Amino acid sequence: MTLKTTLKLSAAAASLAVLAGCASSSALEEVRMTAESAQADAAEARSIATQAQNTANQAQRDAQAALQMSQQNREEMNRMFERSMRK
């Protein structure tokens, strides 16, 4: 092999290495963008889940209040019935 051929092969190998490095950088950038998108989706899902939990908690409080009111009304109705039966 001559020096000229060796230099050409070295230049070709260096070009391939640079191209491979660019492809790797491009692939890494795509992976980074995908990961960032997944993080954003996860944050949005977490926010929606938090809102849903807050809504469920409010519904539970409302249901407890309605149950308590219903029990109070029933007790009052029973007292009224007992009073009417005594007369």
Secondary structure, 3 states (H helix, E strand, C coil): CCHHHHHHHHHHHHHHHHHHHHHHHHHHHHHHHHHHHHHHHHHHHHHHHHHHHHHHHHHHHHHHHHHHHHHHHHHHHHHHHHHHHHC
